[in-house]
Amino acid sequence: MGKDNIDRSIRKPHVRKGDTVQVVAGKDVGKRGKVLDVFPDRGRVTVEGVARTKRHMRRTGRTLQAGLVERENPIHLSNVMPVCPACGKPTRVGRQEGPDGGRVRVCKNCGEAIDRG
């Protein structure tokens, strides 16, 4: 597939940057954290405090700290569930038409909107 072509098989992620999610599979199961980055083309998400690894880093122009640095690695989208701000439970996401005519993510447990703002 060429650079300019869009891969139509990529689904829209059910989480967004800034969402609070709970890990439902893997070594960090049960942990909650904030989404730092979403990679829809790779189907992965980086969550604060989850899948941390230590790396030996050399001091460069960009990174001023050298030595052992802990950082979060991306995990698969299927291993996280967004936490509903209204009911506080991890939930599946539905989509409904919002008050302004746009699409809004909705909690499947309580029916409240998940989107912030």
Secondary structure, DSSP 8 states (H G I E B T S, - for coil): --SSS--TT----S--TT-EEEE-SSTTTT-EEEEEEEETTTTEEEETTSSEEEEEE---SS----EEEEEE--EEGGGEEEB-TTT-SB--EEEEE-TTSSEEEEETTT--B----
